[in-house]
Amino acid sequence: MIGMWIFNLNLPQVWILFIVNLFANPVFVYAVSFFFERDEAGSLAIKGIYFIFGTIVPVAISVLEVLD
């Protein structure tokens, strides 16, 4: 939200995405936790998924947009 204000972005319905994420994220974490026997393993897997899709994938997409 702060980035939208700093860069003067006009995204009128973005609050809907934040509300959906607020309710979908705990359901996602709870569902993935059933695939693991220990809490630590499930927590590490969720953190890995968030790291990959939040850090590595955007950087890779930015690099691929520059390259032909």
ABEGO torsion letter per residue (X at the ends): XAAAAAAGBBBAAAAAAAAAAAAAAAAAAAAAAAABABAAAAAAAAAAAAAAAAAAAAAAAAAAAABX
